[in-house]
Amino acid sequence: MNDQSPPVPSARIGEHMAALRRFALSLTRDPDRADDLVQDTMLRAVLHFDRFQPGTNLRAWLFTIERNIHYSNRHRALRETVVMRQLGLTTAVALPAHDGVLALEEFLDAFRQLSAPHRRVLVLVGALGFTHRETAETIRLSPEAVRARVSRARALLLDRLGLVKGETPMPRPEFHDLREPCVRPRC
């Protein structure tokens, strides 16, 4: 029996919790569901840490787990929605109609019109602060392909919002302070 034990996975995984939560929020758009998704990701990562290949990118591995859990949950929810429709059950939610919500809705509508690959790179690079190399490892593309996809996605988003480069969709200056400060060292 070997006296050297592998590093404690929870300590290494815990370093990425903030980024996992931001990614979960971008996927779910609901803080409660995002917290559940992070918890499920952490649990699955700890339970299956033996599948992690040392020397590879732990953060990319965790994001892949989180993304896969999210897609599984979405497919399950779609199946449940079909059943609810068959039973005649529906719900409706109305958002308050003030400037910030309207600007956010306009942005989200434009964002949703982007293809899934474009949305994915914008979330990873733009929202979560991944480098092009980290994004490339996460989605298994070359860094050059990621750069091109990010550039194209940003241009499409600006075009759909009717903005020019450097212009913001936020209607009032006080909304600019709502952005989360970057916690990554290279920001």
Short mmCIF file of the C-alpha atoms (twelve columns), coordinates in Angstrom:
data_MODEL
# 
_entry.id   MODEL 
# 
loop_
_atom_site.group_PDB 
_atom_site.id 
_atom_site.type_symbol 
_atom_site.label_atom_id 
_atom_site.label_alt_id 
_atom_site.label_comp_id 
_atom_site.label_asym_id 
_atom_site.label_seq_id 
_atom_site.Cartn_x 
_atom_site.Cartn_y 
_atom_site.Cartn_z 
_atom_site.pdbx_PDB_model_num 
ATOM 1   C CA . MET A 1   0.000   0.000  0.000   1 
ATOM 2   C CA . ASN A 2   1.326   3.437  -0.922  1 
ATOM 3   C CA . ASP A 3   1.561   5.999  1.915   1 
ATOM 4   C CA . GLN A 4   1.294   8.898  -0.512  1 
ATOM 5   C CA . SER A 5   -2.346  9.799  -0.977  1 
ATOM 6   C CA . PRO A 6   -3.596  11.893 -3.881  1 
ATOM 7   C CA . PRO A 7   -4.306  15.566 -3.190  1 
ATOM 8   C CA . VAL A 8   -7.654  16.234 -1.530  1 
ATOM 9   C CA . PRO A 9   -9.993  16.918 -4.468  1 
ATOM 10  C CA . SER A 10  -12.387 19.162 -2.581  1 
ATOM 11  C CA . ALA A 11  -9.622  21.680 -1.851  1 
ATOM 12  C CA . ARG A 12  -8.624  21.927 -5.507  1 
ATOM 13  C CA . ILE A 13  -12.213 21.951 -6.741  1 
ATOM 14  C CA . GLY A 14  -13.252 24.616 -4.234  1 
ATOM 15  C CA . GLU A 15  -10.870 27.111 -5.822  1 
ATOM 16  C CA . HIS A 16  -13.177 27.271 -8.841  1 
ATOM 17  C CA . MET A 17  -16.518 27.716 -7.042  1 
ATOM 18  C CA . ALA A 18  -16.930 31.415 -7.861  1 
ATOM 19  C CA . ALA A 19  -16.300 30.824 -11.562 1 
ATOM 20  C CA . LEU A 20  -18.589 27.785 -11.526 1 
ATOM 21  C CA . ARG A 21  -21.355 29.887 -9.985  1 
ATOM 22  C CA . ARG A 22  -20.975 32.644 -12.582 1 
ATOM 23  C CA . PHE A 23  -21.083 30.059 -15.347 1 
ATOM 24  C CA . ALA A 24  -24.140 28.428 -13.739 1 
ATOM 25  C CA . LEU A 25  -25.866 31.824 -13.577 1 
ATOM 26  C CA . SER A 26  -25.164 32.366 -17.263 1 
ATOM 27  C CA . LEU A 27  -26.664 28.972 -18.051 1 
ATOM 28  C CA . THR A 28  -29.714 29.055 -15.787 1 
ATOM 29  C CA . ARG A 29  -30.379 32.796 -15.355 1 
ATOM 30  C CA . ASP A 30  -31.752 31.923 -11.904 1 
ATOM 31  C CA . PRO A 31  -29.659 32.264 -8.717  1 
ATOM 32  C CA . ASP A 32  -31.377 29.382 -6.921  1 
ATOM 33  C CA . ARG A 33  -31.034 26.996 -9.844  1 
ATOM 34  C CA . ALA A 34  -27.452 28.183 -10.333 1 
ATOM 35  C CA . ASP A 35  -26.616 27.326 -6.721  1 
ATOM 36  C CA . ASP A 36  -28.176 23.884 -7.173  1 
ATOM 37  C CA . LEU A 37  -26.191 23.379 -10.366 1 
ATOM 38  C CA . VAL A 38  -22.914 24.318 -8.648  1 
ATOM 39  C CA . GLN A 39  -23.714 21.973 -5.779  1 
ATOM 40  C CA . ASP A 40  -24.481 19.119 -8.199  1 
ATOM 41  C CA . THR A 41  -21.261 19.866 -10.077 1 
ATOM 42  C CA . MET A 42  -19.161 19.861 -6.920  1 
ATOM 43  C CA . LEU A 43  -20.733 16.609 -5.735  1 
ATOM 44  C CA . ARG A 44  -20.209 14.873 -9.056  1 
ATOM 45  C CA . ALA A 45  -16.636 16.156 -9.309  1 
ATOM 46  C CA . VAL A 46  -15.753 14.889 -5.826  1 
ATOM 47  C CA . LEU A 47  -17.437 11.526 -6.415  1 
ATOM 48  C CA . HIS A 48  -15.705 11.047 -9.760  1 
ATOM 49  C CA . PHE A 49  -12.371 12.759 -9.090  1 
ATOM 50  C CA . ASP A 50  -10.655 9.479  -9.944  1 
ATOM 51  C CA . ARG A 51  -11.660 10.143 -13.578 1 
ATOM 52  C CA . PHE A 52  -9.785  13.446 -13.633 1 
ATOM 53  C CA . GLN A 53  -6.516  13.114 -15.514 1 
ATOM 54  C CA . PRO A 54  -3.673  14.837 -13.630 1 
ATOM 55  C CA . GLY A 55  -1.885  17.401 -15.751 1 
ATOM 56  C CA . THR A 56  -5.060  18.474 -17.547 1 
ATOM 57  C CA . ASN A 57  -7.066  21.617 -16.882 1 
ATOM 58  C CA . LEU A 58  -9.177  21.059 -13.735 1 
ATOM 59  C CA . ARG A 59  -11.253 24.174 -14.410 1 
ATOM 60  C CA . ALA A 60  -12.171 23.000 -17.911 1 
ATOM 61  C CA . TRP A 61  -13.070 19.570 -16.500 1 
ATOM 62  C CA . LEU A 62  -15.376 21.173 -13.902 1 
ATOM 63  C CA . PHE A 63  -17.029 23.423 -16.474 1 
ATOM 64  C CA . THR A 64  -17.647 20.420 -18.706 1 
ATOM 65  C CA . ILE A 65  -19.313 18.588 -15.815 1 
ATOM 66  C CA . GLU A 66  -21.438 21.641 -15.030 1 
ATOM 67  C CA . ARG A 67  -22.463 22.131 -18.643 1 
ATOM 68  C CA . ASN A 68  -23.405 18.453 -19.009 1 
ATOM 69  C CA . ILE A 69  -25.488 18.499 -15.816 1 
ATOM 70  C CA . HIS A 70  -27.234 21.658 -17.028 1 
ATOM 71  C CA . TYR A 71  -28.100 20.092 -20.386 1 
ATOM 72  C CA . SER A 72  -29.366 16.939 -18.673 1 
ATOM 73  C CA . ASN A 73  -31.547 19.080 -16.398 1 
ATOM 74  C CA . ARG A 74  -32.843 21.042 -19.382 1 
ATOM 75  C CA . HIS A 75  -33.793 17.887 -21.253 1 
ATOM 76  C CA . ARG A 76  -35.563 16.609 -18.144 1 
ATOM 77  C CA . ALA A 77  -37.409 19.940 -17.772 1 
ATOM 78  C CA . LEU A 78  -38.484 19.831 -21.423 1 
ATOM 79  C CA . ARG A 79  -39.941 16.367 -20.903 1 
ATOM 80  C CA . GLU A 80  -41.745 17.620 -17.786 1 
ATOM 81  C CA . THR A 81  -43.091 20.607 -19.734 1 
ATOM 82  C CA . VAL A 82  -44.602 18.288 -22.317 1 
ATOM 83  C CA . VAL A 83  -46.366 16.387 -19.549 1 
ATOM 84  C CA . MET A 84  -47.584 19.626 -17.963 1 
ATOM 85  C CA . ARG A 85  -48.982 20.807 -21.294 1 
ATOM 86  C CA . GLN A 86  -50.759 17.511 -21.739 1 
ATOM 87  C CA . LEU A 87  -52.324 18.018 -18.320 1 
ATOM 88  C CA . GLY A 88  -53.251 21.603 -19.220 1 
ATOM 89  C CA . LEU A 89  -51.002 23.201 -16.600 1 
ATOM 90  C CA . THR A 90  -49.169 26.423 -17.522 1 
ATOM 91  C CA . THR A 91  -47.619 29.337 -15.653 1 
ATOM 92  C CA . ALA A 92  -46.804 32.895 -16.682 1 
ATOM 93  C CA . VAL A 93  -44.348 35.396 -15.213 1 
ATOM 94  C CA . ALA A 94  -44.278 39.113 -16.027 1 
ATOM 95  C CA . LEU A 95  -41.122 41.145 -15.439 1 
ATOM 96  C CA . PRO A 96  -41.303 44.757 -14.238 1 
ATOM 97  C CA . ALA A 97  -40.997 47.176 -17.125 1 
ATOM 98  C CA . HIS A 98  -38.277 49.646 -16.092 1 
ATOM 99  C CA . ASP A 99  -35.238 50.732 -18.073 1 
ATOM 100 C CA . GLY A 100 -32.743 48.210 -16.708 1 
ATOM 101 C CA . VAL A 101 -35.037 45.243 -17.227 1 
ATOM 102 C CA . LEU A 102 -35.942 46.431 -20.717 1 
ATOM 103 C CA . ALA A 103 -32.272 46.851 -21.644 1 
ATOM 104 C CA . LEU A 104 -31.471 43.458 -20.167 1 
ATOM 105 C CA . GLU A 105 -34.359 41.827 -22.024 1 
ATOM 106 C CA . GLU A 106 -33.232 43.450 -25.278 1 
ATOM 107 C CA . PHE A 107 -29.713 42.176 -24.684 1 
ATOM 108 C CA . LEU A 108 -30.918 38.675 -23.767 1 
ATOM 109 C CA . ASP A 109 -33.117 38.528 -26.868 1 
ATOM 110 C CA . ALA A 110 -30.143 39.467 -29.049 1 
ATOM 111 C CA . PHE A 111 -27.924 37.032 -27.142 1 
ATOM 112 C CA . ARG A 112 -30.428 34.195 -27.594 1 
ATOM 113 C CA . GLN A 113 -30.451 34.803 -31.345 1 
ATOM 114 C CA . LEU A 114 -26.763 33.937 -31.515 1 
ATOM 115 C CA . SER A 115 -25.855 30.363 -32.305 1 
ATOM 116 C CA . ALA A 116 -24.997 28.090 -29.365 1 
ATOM 117 C CA . PRO A 117 -21.248 28.089 -30.182 1 
ATOM 118 C CA . HIS A 118 -21.202 31.903 -30.270 1 
ATOM 119 C CA . ARG A 119 -23.098 32.161 -26.968 1 
ATOM 120 C CA . ARG A 120 -20.759 29.635 -25.353 1 
ATOM 121 C CA . VAL A 121 -17.552 31.511 -26.232 1 
ATOM 122 C CA . LEU A 122 -19.021 34.864 -25.187 1 
ATOM 123 C CA . VAL A 123 -19.967 33.456 -21.791 1 
ATOM 124 C CA . LEU A 124 -16.598 31.812 -21.251 1 
ATOM 125 C CA . VAL A 125 -14.438 34.686 -22.518 1 
ATOM 126 C CA . GLY A 126 -16.651 37.712 -21.910 1 
ATOM 127 C CA . ALA A 127 -18.598 36.877 -18.772 1 
ATOM 128 C CA . LEU A 128 -16.295 34.463 -16.966 1 
ATOM 129 C CA . GLY A 129 -12.964 35.909 -18.040 1 
ATOM 130 C CA . PHE A 130 -11.481 32.721 -19.467 1 
ATOM 131 C CA . THR A 131 -8.446  33.208 -21.666 1 
ATOM 132 C CA . HIS A 132 -8.685  32.076 -25.271 1 
ATOM 133 C CA . ARG A 133 -6.456  29.111 -24.407 1 
ATOM 134 C CA . GLU A 134 -8.656  28.061 -21.441 1 
ATOM 135 C CA . THR A 135 -11.756 28.408 -23.583 1 
ATOM 136 C CA . ALA A 136 -10.121 26.374 -26.328 1 
ATOM 137 C CA . GLU A 137 -9.352  23.580 -23.855 1 
ATOM 138 C CA . THR A 138 -12.895 23.682 -22.477 1 
ATOM 139 C CA . ILE A 139 -14.673 23.441 -25.821 1 
ATOM 140 C CA . ARG A 140 -11.922 21.586 -27.681 1 
ATOM 141 C CA . LEU A 141 -11.059 24.154 -30.340 1 
ATOM 142 C CA . SER A 142 -7.832  25.895 -31.237 1 
ATOM 143 C CA . PRO A 143 -7.191  29.269 -29.564 1 
ATOM 144 C CA . GLU A 144 -7.263  30.894 -33.016 1 
ATOM 145 C CA . ALA A 145 -10.714 29.447 -33.699 1 
ATOM 146 C CA . VAL A 146 -11.875 30.738 -30.315 1 
ATOM 147 C CA . ARG A 147 -10.542 34.246 -31.102 1 
ATOM 148 C CA . ALA A 148 -12.352 34.247 -34.436 1 
ATOM 149 C CA . ARG A 149 -15.581 32.968 -32.875 1 
ATOM 150 C CA . VAL A 150 -15.468 35.566 -30.082 1 
ATOM 151 C CA . SER A 151 -14.849 38.376 -32.551 1 
ATOM 152 C CA . ARG A 152 -17.664 37.224 -34.814 1 
ATOM 153 C CA . ALA A 153 -20.052 36.723 -31.868 1 
ATOM 154 C CA . ARG A 154 -19.362 40.215 -30.510 1 
ATOM 155 C CA . ALA A 155 -19.907 41.754 -33.934 1 
ATOM 156 C CA . LEU A 156 -23.190 39.861 -34.384 1 
ATOM 157 C CA . LEU A 157 -24.368 40.881 -30.924 1 
ATOM 158 C CA . LEU A 158 -23.559 44.554 -31.515 1 
ATOM 159 C CA . ASP A 159 -25.320 44.399 -34.881 1 
ATOM 160 C CA . ARG A 160 -28.441 42.815 -33.386 1 
ATOM 161 C CA . LEU A 161 -28.510 45.471 -30.654 1 
ATOM 162 C CA . GLY A 162 -28.005 48.255 -33.195 1 
ATOM 163 C CA . LEU A 163 -24.834 49.415 -31.450 1 
ATOM 164 C CA . VAL A 164 -21.417 50.433 -32.672 1 
ATOM 165 C CA . LYS A 165 -18.191 49.156 -31.126 1 
ATOM 166 C CA . GLY A 166 -17.645 50.702 -27.687 1 
ATOM 167 C CA . GLU A 167 -21.300 51.675 -27.197 1 
ATOM 168 C CA . THR A 168 -23.211 50.113 -24.281 1 
ATOM 169 C CA . PRO A 169 -26.785 48.825 -24.228 1 
ATOM 170 C CA . MET A 170 -27.255 50.068 -20.638 1 
ATOM 171 C CA . PRO A 171 -29.604 53.087 -20.683 1 
ATOM 172 C CA . ARG A 172 -28.249 54.967 -17.661 1 
ATOM 173 C CA . PRO A 173 -24.727 55.336 -16.208 1 
ATOM 174 C CA . GLU A 174 -25.706 53.940 -12.786 1 
ATOM 175 C CA . PHE A 175 -26.356 50.542 -14.392 1 
ATOM 176 C CA . HIS A 176 -22.680 50.293 -15.299 1 
ATOM 177 C CA . ASP A 177 -21.846 49.857 -11.606 1 
ATOM 178 C CA . LEU A 178 -23.982 46.706 -11.467 1 
ATOM 179 C CA . ARG A 179 -21.320 44.701 -13.261 1 
ATOM 180 C CA . GLU A 180 -19.449 42.269 -11.065 1 
ATOM 181 C CA . PRO A 181 -15.810 43.284 -10.601 1 
ATOM 182 C CA . CYS A 182 -13.297 40.973 -12.201 1 
ATOM 183 C CA . VAL A 183 -11.555 38.778 -9.641  1 
ATOM 184 C CA . ARG A 184 -9.067  37.223 -12.046 1 
ATOM 185 C CA . PRO A 185 -5.480  38.506 -11.780 1 
ATOM 186 C CA . ARG A 186 -5.172  39.405 -15.470 1 
ATOM 187 C CA . CYS A 187 -8.269  41.649 -15.642 1 
# 
